[in-house]
Amino acid sequence: IALAQVPGANQSHFGKIDLDYDHGRAIYEIEIFYNNSKYEFDIDASTGEIIGTEVNHYNRNY
């Protein structure tokens, strides 16, 4: 589900994948690092619904 939201990314781009509970609901917290960006997704473990996203873009020139 998360990979489908990041065109070009594949399983080698996964960071952490955690299962957490928020207000009694099981949530997968998933990170994907791809193309100088970090994508974070919160996905309902029961329904597969994406309930939160965040994207941070990084510049490689420090």
Secondary structure, DSSP 8 states (H G I E B T S, - for coil): --GGGSTT--GGGEEEEEEEEETTEEEEEEEEEETTEEEEEEEETTT--EEEEEEEE--S--
